[in-house]
Amino acid sequence: MRCGPAFDINGEPNLPGSFQNRVLIDGLPASLSHGELGFVARPDPLLPVLRLELEQQFQTPNGKMQSIRSAASA
């Protein structure tokens, strides 16, 4: 999560601008083996809420790819 001033088009902090709270999700693959993107929101099969699914892929220091999967209903 990044909190702080906005940045201008040149990447410099825009101090007169309003501060922002933003969440950055990195490591999203272009597509997974089953054709979906790394972030999916769909109806929960049991509850009247959305099920959020996230899969991220990162390269470890030894060069192997590591996948992290998370899911929550909200």
Secondary structure, 3 states (H helix, E strand, C coil): CEEEEEECCCCCEEEEEEEEEECCCCCCCCCCCCCCCCEEEEECCCCCCEEEEEEEEEECCCCCEEEEEEEEEC
